[in-house]
Amino acid sequence: MNTDKSCQHQTPEYILGFITHFQKSRTLLTAFELNIFTVLKDGPKTSSEVAETIKTDKRATDRLMNAVCAIGFLEKNNGKFSNTETTKKYFVKDSSEYMTGLMHTLNLWNSWSNLTGSIYKGGTINQLPSDNKDIREKWLESFIGAMHYRALIHVPEVISKIDLNGVRRVLDVGGGSGAFAMGFTKANENIKATVFDLPEVTSITKEYIQKDNLTDKVNIVNGDYNSDHLPKEYDIVFLSSIVHSNSYEGNMRLIKKCADSLNPGGQIIIQDIVMNEDRTTPENGALFALNMLVNTEKGDTYTEKEMLEWFENANIRFEKRVESFMGNSLLIGRKR
C-alpha cells in the first residue's frame, strides 16, 4: 500500500498541473533547438529579428519567445528579448559550459512520445537512428556529448572511490567519450587505459582524447561487446551506464567476457542505477526502465541481486556497493 504523504495533496488541480509540465519543457527545448539563445548572445533583439535569422515564422517565434520569458529563461524589455545570466552560461553555443547534452534530450522526447506503443510491443517502436547515416551521426554526437557532459564533473569523485593500488591497465567497455578512461589515467600516472567501443563511436572518442592531450595514455580498440572478444590482461574492467542497454541474459554473457579480460584478482566495476527488489525505487530508476523500453529492444534497469548473479556466473567475488553520482552505484567485484 502506498503510504506516501504527498498523496493527500494530489487534488485534480495538482494532477492537471503535474501532467501539463511537459509544456514548459517542450517550450524550452524548442527554443534551444532553434538556437534562439545563441542568436541573442550579442545583445537584445526583437522576435522578428530572431525569426529572420533562424528562418521561422515571425508570429510563431514571437509567441514562443514570450512563453520562454514567462517560464523564466529570457527577459523582455521595450519589445526586445535578451538572455538571462543562466541562458548566457548554459545555452549559448560558444560558452564553455554549453549544455550540448540537451540535444540528446530532444531525441528522447521523440522516443518517449511512443511509450504507449512500446508497452504494447514490449520494446522500442521507434525508427532506429542507424536507418539514416546523417541522422545516426547527429544522434551519436548528441548522445556522446550528453554522456560526456554528465560524467565529466563527477569522474574524479567516482574514481576516488575505487582501489587503484597495483592497477596499471584499465579497460573501459562501451567507453563512449573516454571520460572515465581519461579520468583513471589522471588519477594515477602509472595507469594506461583502453576504450572499447563501436568504430562509429571511437571516431568521436578520439577527438575527446586528443583535446585532452592524452593519446599517449589512452588507446582505442574497435569492437562490439555483444559479438566480439574483449582484449585481455587488465587490472580493472569498467562498465559505466552499459548494463541498462542490454537484456538480463545479454549482461550475463557480457560480464563473463569481462571476467575473461581480467588478470587474476582484477576488479570488475559496474556503474549504473541499482533497483530495489520491488523495482519501484529509486524513482529515477523506475522511470529509466521506461526510457530503456522506448529506446532499446531489451534494455532495463536491474536489481543488486540480478547483478550479483552475473558476478557469480563469471566467478567474480562481490566486494562492495558504493554510491556513485546522480543516483548511480558502483558494484565492485574481483576475479577469483
N, C-alpha and C positions, 0 to 999 in steps of 0.2 A: 504494500500500500504506500502511495506517495504521501509523505508527511511534510513535504516542503512548505514552509510557512508562507512562501510567496503565492501559493495557490489562492489564498484568501483575497489577494489583490487582483486576481485575473477576472476582472469585470469585462463586459462587452467592449467598453471604451478602451481598456488596456489591450484586449485582444486585437482590436482593429488597429490601434497604434503599432502594436508589435508586428502585425502582418504587413503593414504598409511601409515599414522601414526600408524595404527594398527600393522605394522610390528615391530616397536620398542617396543610397549607394550607387544606383544607376545614373543619377544626375552627375555625381562627382566623377564616376568612371568615364562617362561620355565626354565631359569637359577635358579630362586627362587624355583620352584617346584622340581628341581633336587638337591637342597641343595648345589649347587656349591659354594656359598659364605661361607657356614659353613665348607665345606671341606677345604677352603683356610684360615680358621681362624688362623692356627698356622704358616702361612708363605707362601711364593711363591711356586707354583708348576707348572709343565708343564701340558698341556692339557691331555697328555697321562696318567700322574699320576692321574689326576682328573677322567678321564674316567675309569681307573682301580678301583678306589674307588666307583664310583657310578654305575658301570657295564653298561656303554654305549659305543657306537661305538667311536673309537678314532678320526677318521677324522671328524665325525659329531660334536663331542664335541669340537674339536679344532675350527671349523668354528663358532660354537655357541659362544664360549668364545671370539673369535676375534670380533664378532659382538657386544658382551656386552662391550668390550673395546671401540669399535667405538662410541657407544652411551653414553659412559662416566661412566659406572658402574663397570669397572675393569681396572687395569693397567697392562701393559705388558713390561717387561724388560728382555733382553737376553733370550727370549724364555720362560720365566716363568711368570705366572699370579699371581696377588695379589689383595686383596680388596682395595677399596678406603676408605677414612675415613667415607663416607656415608654408604657404604655397611657393614663395620665393625659394625656400630652403629645399623642399622635397619634390616639387612638381615642375620645376624649370630644368630643361634638359641638360644645360651645361653646368648645373650645380653639382658640387662634389657629393652631395647627399641625395641626388635624384633617385626617386623610388621606382627604378625601372621594373621592379617586380610586379607593379600594378598591371602591366600588360598581360602577365600570366593570369591575374585575377579576371581580366576581361575575357580571356579564353575560358576560364572556369564558369563564368556567367552563362555562356552558351551551353556548356555541358549540363549544368545544373537545371537549366530550363527543361531538360528531358528526363528529369528524375522519375516522373510517373511512369514513363515508358520503360525505364531501366528496372523499376520494381516489377513490372510485368515480365520482362525478359530475364532478369537476374544478372544483368551486366550492361555494359555500355551499349547505347544505340546510336552513338554519335559517329559521324564520319571521321575516320582516323586521320590525323594530320599527315601521315605518310602517303595519303592518296594524292597529294599535290606537293611537288618538290618545293616550290616557293613558300607555300603555306607552312610546310613542315619546317623549313629553315627558320622562318619567323617565329613559329611556335617554340622551336628548340631554344632560340636565342632568348626569348622572353622567359621560358621556363628555367633555363640555366641561370639567367640573370636574377630571377626571383630567389632561387635556392642560394645563390652566392650572397646576395644581399642579406638574406635571413641568417645565414650561417656566420658571416664574416665577423660580426661583433661578438659572437659567442664562442668562437673557436678557441681562444686562449683559455677561457674558463673551463670549457669541456675537457680539453687535453690535460689541464692541471689535475683532473680527477682520475687520470689514467696512470698506472705504474709504468714508467719508461725505463726502469732500471734494466740495463743489459739489452735494450732494444736498439737494433741497428737498421732493420728493414721493415717497412710498413707497406701493406697492400690495401689501397682504398678501392673497394669494389663498387662499381657504379659511381665513381667519384665526382662526376659532373665537372664543375669549375675547378676542382682541385683545392678548394678552400681548406679542407681538413688535412689533405696530404701536405700542403704547404705549411699548415699550422704545426704538424708534427716536426717538420724539419726546422722550423723556427724555435720550437720548444727545446730541441736538443741538437746541437751542431753535428753529433755523430750519426744522426738518423738520415737515411735516404728513403724516399717514398716512391711508390708506383701508383699511378691512376689507371684502373682497368675499366674501360667503357667502350661503347659503340664508336666506330670511326666518325660518324657524323657529330658525335658529342665531343670527341677528343680534339677535333679541329678547333672547337671553341675553347676547350681546356688549355690548349697550347697558348692561346692568346693571354689567358689569365696568368699562366706560369711565366711567360715572357715579360709581362707587365710587372711582375713581382721580382724579376731577375733571379729566378730560382731554377733555371733549366739545368743547372749542374747538380741540383739536389732532388728534383722531381722528374721522373721519366714517365712515359706513357706506353701502355700496351693496349692495342685494339682487340676487342672481342665482345662476344655476347655471353654473359654468365649463364644463360639458360642452355646454351648448346656447346660452348667451348670450355676447355680445361682452363683453370686459373694457373698463373705462374706460381712457382713453389719457393720454399725456403724463406719464409717470412716469420718475423717475430710477433707481428700483430697483423690480423686481418680485420679491417674496419668496414662496417656497413652502416652508413648513415642514411636514413629515410629510403631504404631499399626494400625491406621485407613487406611493407604495406602494399607494394605494387604486385605482389605475387600471391598465388594460392597457398594454402597450408602445405600441400604436397610439394609445390614448387620450391618453397622455402626449405622443406626437409632435404631436398636434393641439393639446394644451394649451400646450405650450412655444411653438408658433408663435403662438398667441393672445397669450401673454405678451410675446413679442418685438414684436408689433404694438402693444402698450401702452407700449413704452419710447420715450423720447426717444433720438435718435442718441447713441451712446456710453454709454447707460444700462446698468445691471447687471441681470442675472437671476441669482438665487441659489436653488439647490435645497438644502434641508437635509433629509437623510434618511440611512438606512443605505445604505452602498455595499458591494456584494458583491465579493469576489474573483472572478476569471474562472471558477473551478471551482465556485463557489456553495456551498462547504462552510464557508467562513469569511467574515466573523466568525460565531461561533456564534449570537449573538443575532439576526443577520440571517437565518440558515437557519431558525431557529425562527419568526421573524416572518413569513417567507414562508408558513408553515403557518397562522399567525394570519390572514393575509390570505385564505388559501384557505377557511378555515372561516367567515369573516365577510363576504366580498365575492364578487362574481361573477367578477371578472378581476384583482383586486389581486395584487401580487407585490413582491418586493424585486429591485433591479436592479444591474447592474454599472456601473462607471465608463464602460466602452466604450459601453454602451447609452445612458447619459445623454448622452454626448458626441455620439452620433448624433442625439439630439433637438436639441442645440445647433446642429449643423452644418446640419440641415434648416431651422432657423429663422434661419440667417445670424447665429449667435451665435459669437463668438470665445472659446474657452475660455481662462481666465486661470490659475486655480489651484484646488487642492483643499486645504481646511483642516479639521483635526479640530475637531469641534464639541463635543457633550456626549452622554453615555450611548451611546457607540458610533456616533453620527451624524457625518456630514461635511457641510461646505459645499462645493458645487461652484459656482464663480463664473465667469460669462462676461459679455461685453459685446456690445452690438449693434454690428454693423459699420456 
